[in-house]
Amino acid sequence: RVDALSAALPSAFRRRGPMARLERRLPRFAGTILAVAFFATTAIAGLSAGGQLDAYFEENGAPRDVAARALGFGVETVTISGIARLRATEVLAAAGIDPRSSLPFLDAEVAREDLEALPLVRSASVRKLFPDQVTIGLVEREPYALWQVDGQIYVISVDGEVIDMFSDDPRYAALPHVVGEGANTRLEDYFAIVHAAGPLRARIRA
């Protein structure tokens, strides 16, 4: 009778021992999940050893950014306000934003500091708008003149502060040109002479 009863019971009731108890505690499909995880780990290890994984992340960004973009948190829209002389590409490069970026892992404070390190930028603000937008606001310094001293030419603001080195940029080519030690602090004197020159004004170069 015992043998007949055992045969009639489901196998889960008949099996005993540590493995049987472990199987009963594991969730359904645990074996399948573990197998998939094993093969995925093996594949990743193989790609890493072959260098393909590093090349993938080099092209597509850090693993955390790849994962965030897959969940819909990529940077899809960037709104830039306040630019007059800077180019949008220069702003994005300085802020560290490119197609590989993701919003959760974009450090807005670091981006702001990097933007304010640009010579043309007086102040900047960076805001993240989830799930996929960034807004950048800039206040640019106003290039006012070129100052030549000690064989170098600088772009300067109205108060004589150096903004940047002059590099044959067409954005600065038409600026007034002052020359000599301390000339950057005497822009008012220069322009007074130019305005008083009358018909000769167009011929004054520096």
C-alpha positions in Angstrom: 0.0 0.0 0.0 2.8 2.4 0.7 4.4 1.8 -2.7 1.1 2.4 -4.4 0.4 5.5 -2.5 3.8 6.9 -3.3 3.3 6.3 -6.9 0.0 8.1 -6.9 1.5 11.3 -5.2 3.1 14.1 -7.2 6.9 13.9 -7.6 7.4 17.1 -5.5 5.9 15.2 -2.5 7.9 12.1 -3.1 11.4 13.7 -3.5 13.3 14.5 -0.3 16.7 15.8 0.5 18.6 19.1 0.3 18.2 19.5 -3.5 14.5 18.8 -3.4 14.1 21.4 -0.6 16.2 23.9 -2.6 14.1 23.4 -5.8 10.9 24.0 -3.8 12.2 27.3 -2.5 13.5 28.7 -5.9 11.0 30.7 -8.0 9.7 29.3 -11.2 12.0 29.7 -14.3 15.0 30.2 -12.0 17.0 27.7 -13.9 16.2 29.4 -17.2 17.2 32.8 -15.7 20.4 31.5 -14.4 21.3 29.8 -17.7 20.6 33.1 -19.6 22.7 35.0 -17.0 25.5 32.5 -17.4 25.6 32.7 -21.2 25.3 36.5 -21.1 28.2 36.7 -18.7 30.3 34.4 -20.9 29.5 36.5 -24.0 30.4 39.7 -22.2 33.7 38.2 -21.0 34.5 37.1 -24.5 33.7 40.5 -26.0 35.8 42.2 -23.3 38.7 39.9 -23.9 38.6 40.6 -27.6 38.4 44.4 -27.2 34.9 44.7 -28.8 33.3 45.7 -25.6 35.7 48.6 -25.0 35.2 49.7 -28.6 31.4 49.6 -28.2 31.5 51.8 -25.0 34.0 54.1 -26.6 31.6 54.7 -29.4 28.3 54.7 -27.4 29.4 56.1 -24.0 29.8 54.6 -20.5 27.7 51.6 -19.6 25.5 53.7 -17.2 24.8 56.1 -20.1 23.9 53.3 -22.5 21.5 51.9 -19.9 19.9 55.3 -19.1 19.4 56.0 -22.8 17.8 52.6 -23.3 15.3 53.5 -20.6 14.4 56.8 -22.4 16.7 59.2 -20.5 19.0 60.2 -23.3 19.6 63.9 -24.0 17.3 64.5 -27.0 16.8 68.3 -26.8 19.2 71.0 -25.8 17.9 74.6 -25.8 20.6 77.3 -25.7 19.9 81.0 -25.1 22.1 84.1 -24.9 24.6 83.2 -27.6 25.7 85.9 -30.0 29.3 85.1 -30.9 29.7 81.6 -29.6 28.5 78.7 -31.8 26.1 76.0 -30.5 28.8 73.3 -31.2 31.3 75.2 -29.0 28.7 75.4 -26.2 27.8 71.7 -26.4 31.5 70.7 -26.5 32.3 72.8 -23.5 29.3 71.4 -21.5 30.3 67.9 -22.4 27.0 67.1 -24.1 27.0 64.7 -27.2 24.9 61.9 -28.5 26.4 59.5 -25.9 25.2 61.6 -23.0 22.3 60.7 -20.7 20.4 63.0 -18.5 20.7 61.2 -15.1 24.5 61.2 -15.3 25.0 64.7 -16.7 26.5 66.8 -13.9 24.8 70.2 -14.4 27.2 72.0 -12.0 30.3 70.7 -13.7 28.8 71.7 -17.1 28.1 75.2 -15.8 31.7 75.6 -14.5 33.1 74.4 -17.8 31.0 76.8 -19.8 32.1 79.7 -17.5 35.7 78.8 -18.2 35.2 79.8 -21.9 36.7 83.3 -22.3 33.6 84.6 -24.0 31.2 83.5 -21.2 30.6 85.8 -18.3 28.0 83.5 -16.6 26.1 80.4 -17.4 23.2 78.3 -16.1 22.4 74.6 -16.9 19.1 72.9 -16.1 18.1 69.3 -16.6 14.4 68.7 -17.5 13.5 65.0 -17.3 13.2 62.8 -19.1 15.4 64.1 -22.0 15.9 67.9 -22.1 18.7 70.3 -21.1 18.4 74.1 -21.1 21.6 76.3 -21.2 21.5 80.0 -20.6 24.6 82.2 -21.3 25.6 85.8 -20.7 28.5 86.5 -23.1 31.3 89.0 -22.6 31.2 91.7 -25.3 34.4 91.9 -27.4 35.1 95.6 -27.8 38.6 95.9 -29.3 41.9 94.2 -30.1 44.9 95.0 -28.0 48.4 94.3 -29.3 51.2 94.2 -26.8 54.6 92.4 -26.6 54.0 90.8 -30.0 50.6 89.3 -29.0 47.1 90.4 -29.9 44.2 89.9 -27.4 40.5 90.4 -27.7 39.4 92.7 -24.8 36.1 93.9 -23.4 35.0 97.5 -23.0 36.7 97.7 -19.6 40.0 96.5 -21.0 39.8 93.0 -19.6 41.3 90.3 -21.8 38.7 87.9 -23.2 40.8 85.7 -25.5 43.8 85.5 -27.7 43.1 86.8 -31.2 43.4 83.9 -33.7 42.4 85.4 -37.0 38.8 84.7 -36.2 36.4 86.6 -38.6 34.2 87.4 -35.7 36.9 89.8 -34.3 38.5 91.1 -37.5 36.5 94.3 -37.6 37.2 95.3 -34.0 39.2 98.5 -33.3 42.9 97.9 -32.8 44.9 99.5 -30.0 48.6 99.0 -29.6 51.1 99.3 -26.7 51.5 98.9 -23.0 48.4 100.2 -21.1 46.5 100.9 -24.3 43.7 98.5 -23.2 42.9 100.9 -20.3 42.7 104.0 -22.6 40.0 102.9 -25.0 38.0 106.1 -24.4 41.0 108.2 -25.4 41.4 106.1 -28.6 37.7 106.5 -29.6 37.8 110.2 -28.9 40.7 110.6 -31.3 38.9 108.4 -33.9 35.7 110.4 -33.7 37.5 113.7 -33.9 39.4 112.6 -37.0 36.5 113.4 -39.3 37.0 112.2 -42.9 40.2 110.5 -41.8 38.3 108.1 -39.5 37.9 105.4 -42.1 41.7 105.3 -42.6 42.6 104.8 -39.0 43.6 101.1 -38.4 45.3 101.2 -35.0 
